[in-house]
Amino acid sequence: MLLYAPKENEVVMDIVPDYLTKIIYNLVGNAVKYTPANGNISITSQIDMDSLEIMVADSGQGVGPEHLKHLFDPFFQ
């Protein structure tokens, strides 16, 4: 099941649409890839001061602590 529950119905801010699209595709794509069949994925968003926070959570096994330091390394799997 995929659930999207934004805190705000509308957000007005300066963004680069291409960048935001790539970020969303990456977060949701990884959640779909690593969530087992019949699993759950939830996406929430909210404004925090001057920032848009996007949270993606899933019922997959998650990232092991030994891999967390490499989470943002390009091409690390």
All heavy atoms as a GROMACS GRO file, in nm:
protein
  601
    1MET      N    1   0.084  -0.116   0.000
    1MET     CA    2   0.000   0.000   0.000
    1MET      C    3   0.090   0.124   0.000
    1MET      O    4   0.189   0.130   0.072
    1MET     CB    5  -0.090   0.001   0.124
    1MET     CG    6  -0.171   0.128   0.131
    1MET     SD    7  -0.298   0.137   0.260
    1MET     CE    8  -0.205   0.114   0.407
    2LEU      N    9   0.054   0.221  -0.081
    2LEU     CA   10   0.126   0.348  -0.088
    2LEU      C   11   0.033   0.457  -0.035
    2LEU      O   12  -0.079   0.473  -0.083
    2LEU     CB   13   0.167   0.378  -0.232
    2LEU     CG   14   0.239   0.510  -0.257
    2LEU    CD1   15   0.372   0.512  -0.185
    2LEU    CD2   16   0.260   0.531  -0.405
    3LEU      N   17   0.079   0.530   0.066
    3LEU     CA   18  -0.001   0.635   0.129
    3LEU      C   19   0.074   0.766   0.120
    3LEU      O   20   0.192   0.773   0.157
    3LEU     CB   21  -0.028   0.600   0.276
    3LEU     CG   22  -0.092   0.709   0.361
    3LEU    CD1   23  -0.237   0.732   0.316
    3LEU    CD2   24  -0.086   0.672   0.508
    4TYR      N   25   0.007   0.871   0.071
    4TYR     CA   26   0.065   1.005   0.071
    4TYR      C   27  -0.022   1.093   0.159
    4TYR      O   28  -0.141   1.107   0.136
    4TYR     CB   29   0.071   1.061  -0.071
    4TYR     CG   30   0.121   1.204  -0.076
    4TYR    CD1   31   0.243   1.239  -0.019
    4TYR    CD2   32   0.047   1.304  -0.137
    4TYR    CE1   33   0.290   1.368  -0.023
    4TYR    CE2   34   0.094   1.434  -0.142
    4TYR     CZ   35   0.214   1.466  -0.085
    4TYR     OH   36   0.260   1.595  -0.088
    5ALA      N   37   0.038   1.149   0.264
    5ALA     CA   38  -0.036   1.230   0.360
    5ALA      C   39   0.037   1.360   0.387
    5ALA      O   40   0.110   1.373   0.485
    5ALA     CB   41  -0.056   1.151   0.489
    6PRO      N   42   0.020   1.460   0.299
    6PRO     CA   43   0.087   1.589   0.322
    6PRO      C   44   0.021   1.665   0.437
    6PRO      O   45  -0.098   1.652   0.461
    6PRO     CB   46   0.068   1.663   0.190
    6PRO     CG   47  -0.059   1.607   0.135
    6PRO     CD   48  -0.063   1.463   0.180
    7LYS      N   49   0.100   1.743   0.510
    7LYS     CA   50   0.045   1.826   0.618
    7LYS      C   51  -0.023   1.951   0.560
    7LYS      O   52  -0.117   2.001   0.617
    7LYS     CB   53   0.154   1.869   0.715
    7LYS     CG   54   0.227   1.754   0.778
    7LYS     CD   55   0.171   1.724   0.914
    7LYS     CE   56   0.266   1.626   0.978
    7LYS     NZ   57   0.215   1.529   1.059
    8GLU      N   58   0.028   2.000   0.447
    8GLU     CA   59  -0.029   2.116   0.379
    8GLU      C   60  -0.085   2.074   0.244
    8GLU      O   61  -0.029   1.987   0.178
    8GLU     CB   62   0.077   2.226   0.357
    8GLU     CG   63   0.127   2.292   0.483
    8GLU     CD   64   0.243   2.217   0.546
    8GLU    OE1   65   0.295   2.123   0.483
    8GLU    OE2   66   0.282   2.251   0.658
    9ASN      N   67  -0.193   2.138   0.204
    9ASN     CA   68  -0.251   2.107   0.073
    9ASN      C   69  -0.178   2.181  -0.039
    9ASN      O   70  -0.184   2.139  -0.154
    9ASN     CB   71  -0.399   2.143   0.070
    9ASN     CG   72  -0.481   2.050   0.155
    9ASN    OD1   73  -0.449   1.934   0.169
    9ASN    ND2   74  -0.587   2.103   0.215
   10GLU      N   75  -0.113   2.290  -0.005
   10GLU     CA   76  -0.045   2.369  -0.107
   10GLU      C   77   0.083   2.426  -0.047
   10GLU      O   78   0.085   2.470   0.067
   10GLU     CB   79  -0.136   2.485  -0.150
   10GLU     CG   80  -0.080   2.569  -0.260
   10GLU     CD   81  -0.180   2.676  -0.306
   10GLU    OE1   82  -0.298   2.642  -0.322
   10GLU    OE2   83  -0.137   2.790  -0.325
   11VAL      N   84   0.191   2.421  -0.126
   11VAL     CA   85   0.320   2.475  -0.084
   11VAL      C   86   0.367   2.571  -0.191
   11VAL      O   87   0.374   2.534  -0.309
   11VAL     CB   88   0.424   2.362  -0.064
   11VAL    CG1   89   0.560   2.420  -0.031
   11VAL    CG2   90   0.378   2.265   0.043
   12VAL      N   91   0.399   2.693  -0.151
   12VAL     CA   92   0.450   2.793  -0.245
   12VAL      C   93   0.593   2.824  -0.204
   12VAL      O   94   0.618   2.873  -0.094
   12VAL     CB   95   0.364   2.922  -0.242
   12VAL    CG1   96   0.422   3.026  -0.335
   12VAL    CG2   97   0.219   2.891  -0.278
   13MET      N   98   0.687   2.788  -0.291
   13MET     CA   99   0.828   2.815  -0.264
   13MET      C  100   0.907   2.807  -0.394
   13MET      O  101   0.859   2.750  -0.492
   13MET     CB  102   0.886   2.720  -0.158
   13MET     CG  103   0.884   2.576  -0.195
   13MET     SD  104   0.944   2.458  -0.069
   13MET     CE  105   0.994   2.553   0.068
   14ASP      N  106   1.026   2.864  -0.392
   14ASP     CA  107   1.115   2.855  -0.508
   14ASP      C  108   1.182   2.718  -0.507
   14ASP      O  109   1.245   2.680  -0.408
   14ASP     CB  110   1.223   2.964  -0.503
   14ASP     CG  111   1.165   3.102  -0.525
   14ASP    OD1  112   1.065   3.113  -0.598
   14ASP    OD2  113   1.221   3.199  -0.470
   15ILE      N  114   1.168   2.645  -0.618
   15ILE     CA  115   1.232   2.514  -0.632
   15ILE      C  116   1.281   2.500  -0.775
   15ILE      O  117   1.241   2.574  -0.863
   15ILE     CB  118   1.135   2.397  -0.601
   15ILE    CG1  119   1.018   2.399  -0.699
   15ILE    CG2  120   1.088   2.399  -0.459
   15ILE    CD1  121   0.943   2.268  -0.705
   16VAL      N  122   1.365   2.404  -0.796
   16VAL     CA  123   1.404   2.363  -0.931
   16VAL      C  124   1.325   2.235  -0.957
   16VAL      O  125   1.354   2.131  -0.899
   16VAL     CB  126   1.556   2.339  -0.942
   16VAL    CG1  127   1.592   2.291  -1.082
   16VAL    CG2  128   1.633   2.463  -0.903
   17PRO      N  129   1.220   2.243  -1.039
   17PRO     CA  130   1.131   2.128  -1.058
   17PRO      C  131   1.204   2.000  -1.096
   17PRO      O  132   1.171   1.892  -1.046
   17PRO     CB  133   1.037   2.172  -1.170
   17PRO     CG  134   1.038   2.322  -1.164
   17PRO     CD  135   1.177   2.358  -1.118
   18ASP      N  136   1.305   2.009  -1.181
   18ASP     CA  137   1.380   1.890  -1.222
   18ASP      C  138   1.448   1.823  -1.103
   18ASP      O  139   1.448   1.701  -1.091
   18ASP     CB  140   1.488   1.930  -1.324
   18ASP     CG  141   1.476   1.854  -1.453
   18ASP    OD1  142   1.372   1.791  -1.477
   18ASP    OD2  143   1.576   1.856  -1.529
   19TYR      N  144   1.506   1.903  -1.015
   19TYR     CA  145   1.575   1.848  -0.897
   19TYR      C  146   1.475   1.779  -0.804
   19TYR      O  147   1.501   1.669  -0.755
   19TYR     CB  148   1.648   1.956  -0.820
   19TYR     CG  149   1.767   2.018  -0.891
   19TYR    CD1  150   1.833   2.127  -0.838
   19TYR    CD2  151   1.814   1.968  -1.013
   19TYR    CE1  152   1.942   2.185  -0.901
   19TYR    CE2  153   1.923   2.025  -1.077
   19TYR     CZ  154   1.986   2.133  -1.020
   19TYR     OH  155   2.094   2.190  -1.083
   20LEU      N  156   1.363   1.848  -0.779
   20LEU     CA  157   1.264   1.790  -0.689
   20LEU      C  158   1.208   1.660  -0.746
   20LEU      O  159   1.191   1.562  -0.674
   20LEU     CB  160   1.150   1.889  -0.663
   20LEU     CG  161   1.045   1.844  -0.562
   20LEU    CD1  162   1.108   1.815  -0.426
   20LEU    CD2  163   0.935   1.948  -0.549
   21THR      N  164   1.184   1.656  -0.876
   21THR     CA  165   1.135   1.534  -0.940
   21THR      C  166   1.234   1.420  -0.923
   21THR      O  167   1.196   1.308  -0.889
   21THR     CB  168   1.108   1.560  -1.090
   21THR    OG1  169   1.008   1.663  -1.102
   21THR    CG2  170   1.060   1.435  -1.160
   22LYS      N  171   1.363   1.448  -0.946
   22LYS     CA  172   1.465   1.344  -0.930
   22LYS      C  173   1.473   1.293  -0.787
   22LYS      O  174   1.488   1.173  -0.763
   22LYS     CB  175   1.601   1.397  -0.975
   22LYS     CG  176   1.613   1.411  -1.124
   22LYS     CD  177   1.748   1.468  -1.165
   22LYS     CE  178   1.752   1.488  -1.315
   22LYS     NZ  179   1.877   1.547  -1.359
   23ILE      N  180   1.462   1.383  -0.690
   23ILE     CA  181   1.468   1.344  -0.549
   23ILE      C  182   1.350   1.254  -0.515
   23ILE      O  183   1.366   1.148  -0.453
   23ILE     CB  184   1.471   1.469  -0.459
   23ILE    CG1  185   1.604   1.542  -0.475
   23ILE    CG2  186   1.445   1.432  -0.313
   23ILE    CD1  187   1.606   1.682  -0.417
   24ILE      N  188   1.230   1.294  -0.556
   24ILE     CA  189   1.109   1.216  -0.525
   24ILE      C  190   1.117   1.079  -0.592
   24ILE      O  191   1.088   0.977  -0.529
   24ILE     CB  192   0.981   1.290  -0.569
   24ILE    CG1  193   0.967   1.422  -0.494
   24ILE    CG2  194   0.858   1.203  -0.551
   24ILE    CD1  195   0.950   1.410  -0.345
   25TYR      N  196   1.153   1.076  -0.720
   25TYR     CA  197   1.165   0.947  -0.790
   25TYR      C  198   1.265   0.855  -0.721
   25TYR      O  199   1.243   0.735  -0.708
   25TYR     CB  200   1.208   0.967  -0.936
   25TYR     CG  201   1.093   0.987  -1.032
   25TYR    CD1  202   1.078   1.107  -1.100
   25TYR    CD2  203   0.999   0.887  -1.054
   25TYR    CE1  204   0.972   1.127  -1.187
   25TYR    CE2  205   0.893   0.906  -1.141
   25TYR     CZ  206   0.881   1.026  -1.208
   25TYR     OH  207   0.776   1.044  -1.294
   26ASN      N  208   1.377   0.911  -0.675
   26ASN     CA  209   1.478   0.830  -0.609
   26ASN      C  210   1.428   0.775  -0.476
   26ASN      O  211   1.442   0.655  -0.448
   26ASN     CB  212   1.605   0.912  -0.589
   26ASN     CG  213   1.717   0.831  -0.528
   26ASN    OD1  214   1.729   0.828  -0.406
   26ASN    ND2  215   1.795   0.766  -0.610
   27LEU      N  216   1.369   0.859  -0.394
   27LEU     CA  217   1.320   0.815  -0.263
   27LEU      C  218   1.209   0.710  -0.276
   27LEU      O  219   1.214   0.604  -0.213
   27LEU     CB  220   1.268   0.935  -0.183
   27LEU     CG  221   1.372   1.035  -0.135
   27LEU    CD1  222   1.302   1.158  -0.077
   27LEU    CD2  223   1.464   0.972  -0.034
   28VAL      N  224   1.110   0.739  -0.360
   28VAL     CA  225   0.998   0.646  -0.376
   28VAL      C  226   1.043   0.520  -0.450
   28VAL      O  227   1.003   0.409  -0.415
   28VAL     CB  228   0.879   0.715  -0.446
   28VAL    CG1  229   0.768   0.616  -0.473
   28VAL    CG2  230   0.827   0.830  -0.361
   29GLY      N  231   1.128   0.536  -0.551
   29GLY     CA  232   1.178   0.421  -0.626
   29GLY      C  233   1.252   0.323  -0.537
   29GLY      O  234   1.233   0.201  -0.545
   30ASN      N  235   1.338   0.375  -0.448
   30ASN     CA  236   1.409   0.287  -0.355
   30ASN      C  237   1.314   0.222  -0.256
   30ASN      O  238   1.331   0.105  -0.222
   30ASN     CB  239   1.519   0.364  -0.282
   30ASN     CG  240   1.641   0.386  -0.368
   30ASN    OD1  241   1.671   0.305  -0.455
   30ASN    ND2  242   1.710   0.495  -0.346
   31ALA      N  243   1.215   0.296  -0.210
   31ALA     CA  244   1.118   0.238  -0.117
   31ALA      C  245   1.043   0.123  -0.185
   31ALA      O  246   1.024   0.017  -0.126
   31ALA     CB  247   1.020   0.344  -0.068
   32VAL      N  248   1.002   0.143  -0.310
   32VAL     CA  249   0.931   0.037  -0.383
   32VAL      C  250   1.022  -0.083  -0.405
   32VAL      O  251   0.982  -0.198  -0.387
   32VAL     CB  252   0.876   0.091  -0.517
   32VAL    CG1  253   0.827  -0.022  -0.605
   32VAL    CG2  254   0.766   0.193  -0.493
   33LYS      N  255   1.148  -0.056  -0.442
   33LYS     CA  256   1.242  -0.164  -0.471
   33LYS      C  257   1.271  -0.250  -0.349
   33LYS      O  258   1.286  -0.371  -0.362
   33LYS     CB  259   1.371  -0.103  -0.526
   33LYS     CG  260   1.471  -0.207  -0.569
   33LYS     CD  261   1.586  -0.159  -0.656
   33LYS     CE  262   1.660  -0.038  -0.618
   33LYS     NZ  263   1.782  -0.015  -0.696
   34TYR      N  264   1.277  -0.190  -0.231
   34TYR     CA  265   1.319  -0.264  -0.113
   34TYR      C  266   1.206  -0.298  -0.016
   34TYR      O  267   1.232  -0.346   0.094
   34TYR     CB  268   1.430  -0.188  -0.040
   34TYR     CG  269   1.555  -0.179  -0.123
   34TYR    CD1  270   1.595  -0.060  -0.180
   34TYR    CD2  271   1.632  -0.292  -0.146
   34TYR    CE1  272   1.709  -0.053  -0.258
   34TYR    CE2  273   1.746  -0.286  -0.223
   34TYR     CZ  274   1.784  -0.166  -0.280
   34TYR     OH  275   1.898  -0.159  -0.356
   35THR      N  276   1.082  -0.275  -0.057
   35THR     CA  277   0.969  -0.312   0.027
   35THR      C  278   0.913  -0.445  -0.022
   35THR      O  279   0.888  -0.462  -0.142
   35THR     CB  280   0.859  -0.204   0.021
   35THR    OG1  281   0.916  -0.081   0.069
   35THR    CG2  282   0.740  -0.240   0.106
   36PRO      N  283   0.894  -0.541   0.067
   36PRO     CA  284   0.842  -0.671   0.024
   36PRO      C  285   0.698  -0.661  -0.026
   36PRO      O  286   0.628  -0.562   0.000
   36PRO     CB  287   0.849  -0.757   0.150
   36PRO     CG  288   0.852  -0.660   0.263
   36PRO     CD  289   0.915  -0.535   0.211
   37ALA      N  290   0.654  -0.764  -0.098
   37ALA     CA  291   0.515  -0.770  -0.144
   37ALA      C  292   0.423  -0.752  -0.025
   37ALA      O  293   0.451  -0.800   0.085
   37ALA     CB  294   0.488  -0.903  -0.213
   38ASN      N  295   0.313  -0.684  -0.046
   38ASN     CA  296   0.216  -0.652   0.060
   38ASN      C  297   0.274  -0.562   0.169
   38ASN      O  298   0.217  -0.554   0.277
   38ASN     CB  299   0.157  -0.779   0.122
   38ASN     CG  300   0.086  -0.864   0.019
   38ASN    OD1  301   0.010  -0.811  -0.063
   38ASN    ND2  302   0.110  -0.993   0.021
   39GLY      N  303   0.385  -0.496   0.141
   39GLY     CA  304   0.443  -0.402   0.237
   39GLY      C  305   0.376  -0.266   0.229
   39GLY      O  306   0.284  -0.244   0.149
   40ASN      N  307   0.423  -0.175   0.311
   40ASN     CA  308   0.366  -0.041   0.317
   40ASN      C  309   0.471   0.064   0.292
   40ASN      O  310   0.584   0.053   0.339
   40ASN     CB  311   0.304  -0.015   0.455
   40ASN     CG  312   0.190  -0.108   0.484
   40ASN    OD1  313   0.098  -0.120   0.404
   40ASN    ND2  314   0.195  -0.175   0.597
   41ILE      N  315   0.432   0.169   0.218
   41ILE     CA  316   0.517   0.285   0.195
   41ILE      C  317   0.433   0.407   0.229
   41ILE      O  318   0.319   0.419   0.181
   41ILE     CB  319   0.564   0.293   0.048
   41ILE    CG1  320   0.644   0.170   0.012
   41ILE    CG2  321   0.644   0.421   0.025
   41ILE    CD1  322   0.675   0.158  -0.136
   42SER      N  323   0.486   0.495   0.311
   42SER     CA  324   0.414   0.619   0.342
   42SER      C  325   0.503   0.737   0.309
   42SER      O  326   0.624   0.735   0.333
   42SER     CB  327   0.370   0.623   0.488
   42SER     OG  328   0.483   0.630   0.572
   43ILE      N  329   0.441   0.839   0.252
   43ILE     CA  330   0.511   0.962   0.215
   43ILE      C  331   0.439   1.075   0.284
   43ILE      O  332   0.316   1.088   0.273
   43ILE     CB  333   0.508   0.984   0.062
   43ILE    CG1  334   0.563   0.861  -0.010
   43ILE    CG2  335   0.586   1.109   0.025
   43ILE    CD1  336   0.528   0.858  -0.157
   44THR      N  337   0.512   1.155   0.359
   44THR     CA  338   0.455   1.273   0.422
   44THR      C  339   0.541   1.393   0.387
   44THR      O  340   0.660   1.379   0.353
   44THR     CB  341   0.447   1.257   0.576
   44THR    OG1  342   0.578   1.231   0.626
   44THR    CG2  343   0.355   1.144   0.615
   45SER      N  344   0.483   1.508   0.394
   45SER     CA  345   0.558   1.631   0.369
   45SER      C  346   0.503   1.740   0.460
   45SER      O  347   0.385   1.738   0.497
   45SER     CB  348   0.547   1.672   0.222
   45SER     OG  349   0.414   1.696   0.186
   46GLN      N  350   0.592   1.831   0.496
   46GLN     CA  351   0.551   1.943   0.580
   46GLN      C  352   0.649   2.057   0.562
   46GLN      O  353   0.762   2.036   0.516
   46GLN     CB  354   0.545   1.902   0.726
   46GLN     CG  355   0.680   1.868   0.786
   46GLN     CD  356   0.669   1.821   0.930
   46GLN    OE1  357   0.566   1.770   0.973
   46GLN    NE2  358   0.777   1.835   1.006
   47ILE      N  359   0.606   2.175   0.597
   47ILE     CA  360   0.693   2.292   0.597
   47ILE      C  361   0.751   2.307   0.737
   47ILE      O  362   0.678   2.301   0.836
   47ILE     CB  363   0.614   2.420   0.560
   47ILE    CG1  364   0.554   2.407   0.421
   47ILE    CG2  365   0.703   2.543   0.571
   47ILE    CD1  366   0.654   2.400   0.310
   48ASP      N  367   0.882   2.320   0.745
   48ASP     CA  368   0.950   2.344   0.872
   48ASP      C  369   1.033   2.470   0.855
   48ASP      O  370   1.136   2.467   0.787
   48ASP     CB  371   1.036   2.225   0.911
   48ASP     CG  372   1.102   2.242   1.046
   48ASP    OD1  373   1.053   2.323   1.127
   48ASP    OD2  374   1.205   2.175   1.071
   49MET      N  375   0.986   2.578   0.912
   49MET     CA  376   1.046   2.711   0.897
   49MET      C  377   1.045   2.744   0.747
   49MET      O  378   0.940   2.760   0.690
   49MET     CB  379   1.184   2.715   0.960
   49MET     CG  380   1.178   2.673   1.105
   49MET     SD  381   1.287   2.741   1.227
   49MET     CE  382   1.320   2.905   1.189
   50ASP      N  383   1.161   2.751   0.682
   50ASP     CA  384   1.166   2.786   0.540
   50ASP      C  385   1.200   2.666   0.453
   50ASP      O  386   1.243   2.682   0.339
   50ASP     CB  387   1.272   2.895   0.516
   50ASP     CG  388   1.230   3.028   0.575
   50ASP    OD1  389   1.109   3.051   0.589
   50ASP    OD2  390   1.319   3.109   0.608
   51SER      N  391   1.182   2.545   0.505
   51SER     CA  392   1.220   2.424   0.431
   51SER      C  393   1.100   2.333   0.411
   51SER      O  394   1.010   2.328   0.494
   51SER     CB  395   1.326   2.346   0.509
   51SER     OG  396   1.443   2.423   0.524
   52LEU      N  397   1.103   2.262   0.301
   52LEU     CA  398   1.005   2.157   0.275
   52LEU      C  399   1.069   2.025   0.316
   52LEU      O  400   1.175   1.989   0.266
   52LEU     CB  401   0.967   2.153   0.127
   52LEU     CG  402   0.879   2.036   0.082
   52LEU    CD1  403   0.742   2.042   0.151
   52LEU    CD2  404   0.863   2.036  -0.069
   53GLU      N  405   1.008   1.956   0.411
   53GLU     CA  406   1.056   1.825   0.454
   53GLU      C  407   0.971   1.718   0.387
   53GLU      O  408   0.849   1.722   0.394
   53GLU     CB  409   1.045   1.810   0.605
   53GLU     CG  410   1.140   1.897   0.682
   53GLU     CD  411   1.129   1.873   0.832
   53GLU    OE1  412   1.038   1.799   0.877
   53GLU    OE2  413   1.211   1.930   0.905
   54ILE      N  414   1.038   1.624   0.323
   54ILE     CA  415   0.970   1.511   0.260
   54ILE      C  416   1.022   1.385   0.328
   54ILE      O  417   1.144   1.362   0.332
   54ILE     CB  418   1.000   1.506   0.109
   54ILE    CG1  419   0.953   1.635   0.043
   54ILE    CG2  420   0.934   1.383   0.045
   54ILE    CD1  421   1.001   1.653  -0.099
   55MET      N  422   0.931   1.306   0.384
   55MET     CA  423   0.970   1.184   0.455
   55MET      C  424   0.909   1.064   0.383
   55MET      O  425   0.790   1.064   0.354
   55MET     CB  426   0.920   1.188   0.600
   55MET     CG  427   0.994   1.281   0.692
   55MET     SD  428   0.943   1.455   0.706
   55MET     CE  429   0.772   1.462   0.706
   56VAL      N  430   0.992   0.966   0.355
   56VAL     CA  431   0.947   0.841   0.295
   56VAL      C  432   0.983   0.729   0.391
   56VAL      O  433   1.099   0.716   0.430
   56VAL     CB  434   1.012   0.817   0.157
   56VAL    CG1  435   0.967   0.684   0.098
   56VAL    CG2  436   0.980   0.932   0.061
   57ALA      N  437   0.885   0.651   0.430
   57ALA     CA  438   0.908   0.538   0.521
   57ALA      C  439   0.848   0.414   0.458
   57ALA      O  440   0.747   0.422   0.387
   57ALA     CB  441   0.844   0.565   0.657
   58ASP      N  442   0.912   0.300   0.480
   58ASP     CA  443   0.858   0.176   0.426
   58ASP      C  444   0.876   0.063   0.525
   58ASP      O  445   0.945   0.077   0.626
   58ASP     CB  446   0.923   0.142   0.290
   58ASP     CG  447   1.073   0.121   0.300
   58ASP    OD1  448   1.115   0.028   0.371
   58ASP    OD2  449   1.147   0.196   0.236
   59SER      N  450   0.814  -0.049   0.496
   59SER     CA  451   0.821  -0.165   0.586
   59SER      C  452   0.928  -0.264   0.542
   59SER      O  453   0.926  -0.379   0.584
   59SER     CB  454   0.684  -0.234   0.595
   59SER     OG  455   0.642  -0.275   0.466
   60GLY      N  456   1.023  -0.217   0.462
   60GLY     CA  457   1.136  -0.301   0.421
   60GLY      C  458   1.234  -0.320   0.535
   60GLY      O  459   1.218  -0.264   0.644
   61GLN      N  460   1.340  -0.394   0.510
   61GLN     CA  461   1.436  -0.427   0.615
   61GLN      C  462   1.523  -0.308   0.655
   61GLN      O  463   1.586  -0.310   0.760
   61GLN     CB  464   1.524  -0.544   0.575
   61GLN     CG  465   1.624  -0.513   0.466
   61GLN     CD  466   1.705  -0.635   0.427
   61GLN    OE1  467   1.653  -0.744   0.420
   61GLN    NE2  468   1.832  -0.616   0.403
   62GLY      N  469   1.533  -0.206   0.574
   62GLY     CA  470   1.613  -0.089   0.608
   62GLY      C  471   1.759  -0.106   0.572
   62GLY      O  472   1.802  -0.206   0.519
   63VAL      N  473   1.836  -0.004   0.605
   63VAL     CA  474   1.979  -0.001   0.576
   63VAL      C  475   2.054  -0.041   0.701
   63VAL      O  476   2.028   0.012   0.809
   63VAL     CB  477   2.022   0.141   0.532
   63VAL    CG1  478   2.170   0.148   0.507
   63VAL    CG2  479   1.943   0.185   0.409
   64GLY      N  480   2.147  -0.134   0.687
   64GLY     CA  481   2.227  -0.178   0.801
   64GLY      C  482   2.317  -0.067   0.851
   64GLY      O  483   2.360   0.018   0.774
   65PRO      N  484   2.346  -0.065   0.980
   65PRO     CA  485   2.429   0.041   1.038
   65PRO      C  486   2.566   0.053   0.973
   65PRO      O  487   2.621   0.162   0.963
   65PRO     CB  488   2.441   0.004   1.185
   65PRO     CG  489   2.366  -0.122   1.206
   65PRO     CD  490   2.304  -0.164   1.077
   66GLU      N  491   2.619  -0.058   0.924
   66GLU     CA  492   2.752  -0.054   0.861
   66GLU      C  493   2.749   0.018   0.726
   66GLU      O  494   2.853   0.059   0.675
   66GLU     CB  495   2.808  -0.196   0.845
   66GLU     CG  496   2.737  -0.282   0.743
   66GLU     CD  497   2.611  -0.352   0.794
   66GLU    OE1  498   2.566  -0.325   0.905
   66GLU    OE2  499   2.557  -0.435   0.718
   67HIS      N  500   2.631   0.034   0.667
   67HIS     CA  501   2.619   0.100   0.536
   67HIS      C  502   2.574   0.245   0.546
   67HIS      O  503   2.577   0.317   0.446
   67HIS     CB  504   2.522   0.024   0.447
   67HIS     CG  505   2.565  -0.116   0.416
   67HIS    ND1  506   2.682  -0.144   0.350
   67HIS    CD2  507   2.508  -0.235   0.444
   67HIS    CE1  508   2.695  -0.276   0.338
   67HIS    NE2  509   2.591  -0.333   0.396
   68LEU      N  510   2.534   0.289   0.663
   68LEU     CA  511   2.482   0.426   0.677
   68LEU      C  512   2.583   0.532   0.636
   68LEU      O  513   2.546   0.632   0.575
   68LEU     CB  514   2.435   0.450   0.820
   68LEU     CG  515   2.304   0.386   0.859
   68LEU    CD1  516   2.272   0.412   1.006
   68LEU    CD2  517   2.189   0.433   0.771
   69LYS      N  518   2.711   0.511   0.666
   69LYS     CA  519   2.812   0.611   0.632
   69LYS      C  520   2.830   0.627   0.481
   69LYS      O  521   2.882   0.727   0.434
   69LYS     CB  522   2.945   0.579   0.700
   69LYS     CG  523   3.007   0.449   0.655
   69LYS     CD  524   3.133   0.418   0.733
   69LYS     CE  525   3.182   0.280   0.696
   69LYS     NZ  526   3.278   0.227   0.790
   70HIS      N  527   2.784   0.529   0.403
   70HIS     CA  528   2.797   0.535   0.257
   70HIS      C  529   2.667   0.573   0.188
   70HIS      O  530   2.660   0.572   0.066
   70HIS     CB  531   2.840   0.398   0.203
   70HIS     CG  532   2.972   0.352   0.255
   70HIS    ND1  533   3.091   0.411   0.220
   70HIS    CD2  534   3.004   0.253   0.343
   70HIS    CE1  535   3.190   0.350   0.282
   70HIS    NE2  536   3.140   0.255   0.358
   71LEU      N  537   2.566   0.608   0.265
   71LEU     CA  538   2.433   0.629   0.210
   71LEU      C  539   2.430   0.727   0.094
   71LEU      O  540   2.357   0.707  -0.002
   71LEU     CB  541   2.339   0.676   0.322
   71LEU     CG  542   2.192   0.657   0.300
   71LEU    CD1  543   2.157   0.511   0.274
   71LEU    CD2  544   2.113   0.708   0.418
   72PHE      N  545   2.511   0.832   0.099
   72PHE     CA  546   2.508   0.933  -0.006
   72PHE      C  547   2.628   0.926  -0.099
   72PHE      O  548   2.651   1.016  -0.178
   72PHE     CB  549   2.491   1.072   0.054
   72PHE     CG  550   2.360   1.089   0.124
   72PHE    CD1  551   2.350   1.083   0.261
   72PHE    CD2  552   2.244   1.106   0.051
   72PHE    CE1  553   2.229   1.097   0.326
   72PHE    CE2  554   2.120   1.119   0.114
   72PHE     CZ  555   2.113   1.115   0.252
   73ASP      N  556   2.705   0.817  -0.091
   73ASP     CA  557   2.816   0.798  -0.185
   73ASP      C  558   2.759   0.760  -0.321
   73ASP      O  559   2.675   0.668  -0.330
   73ASP     CB  560   2.910   0.686  -0.138
   73ASP     CG  561   2.987   0.722  -0.014
   73ASP    OD1  562   2.983   0.839   0.029
   73ASP    OD2  563   3.054   0.631   0.043
   74PRO      N  564   2.803   0.826  -0.428
   74PRO     CA  565   2.753   0.789  -0.560
   74PRO      C  566   2.786   0.643  -0.593
   74PRO      O  567   2.896   0.596  -0.564
   74PRO     CB  568   2.827   0.884  -0.655
   74PRO     CG  569   2.878   0.994  -0.570
   74PRO     CD  570   2.897   0.936  -0.432
   75PHE      N  571   2.692   0.574  -0.648
   75PHE     CA  572   2.707   0.436  -0.700
   75PHE      C  573   2.729   0.332  -0.593
   75PHE      O  574   2.758   0.217  -0.624
   75PHE     CB  575   2.820   0.428  -0.805
   75PHE     CG  576   2.809   0.534  -0.912
   75PHE    CD1  577   2.901   0.637  -0.918
   75PHE    CD2  578   2.705   0.532  -1.003
   75PHE    CE1  579   2.890   0.736  -1.015
   75PHE    CE2  580   2.693   0.630  -1.100
   75PHE     CZ  581   2.786   0.732  -1.106
   76PHE      N  582   2.716   0.366  -0.465
   76PHE     CA  583   2.728   0.265  -0.359
   76PHE      C  584   2.602   0.184  -0.353
   76PHE      O  585   2.492   0.237  -0.361
   76PHE     CB  586   2.754   0.331  -0.223
   76PHE     CG  587   2.769   0.232  -0.111
   76PHE    CD1  588   2.888   0.163  -0.094
   76PHE    CD2  589   2.663   0.203  -0.027
   76PHE    CE1  590   2.903   0.070   0.008
   76PHE    CE2  591   2.677   0.109   0.075
   76PHE     CZ  592   2.796   0.044   0.092
   77GLN      N  593   2.614   0.051  -0.345
   77GLN     CA  594   2.496  -0.035  -0.340
   77GLN      C  595   2.500  -0.121  -0.216
   77GLN      O  596   2.598  -0.175  -0.180
   77GLN     CB  597   2.488  -0.124  -0.462
   77GLN     CG  598   2.470  -0.040  -0.586
   77GLN     CD  599   2.411  -0.123  -0.700
   77GLN    OE1  600   2.371  -0.236  -0.682
   77GLN    NE2  601   2.408  -0.064  -0.815
   0.00000   0.00000   0.00000
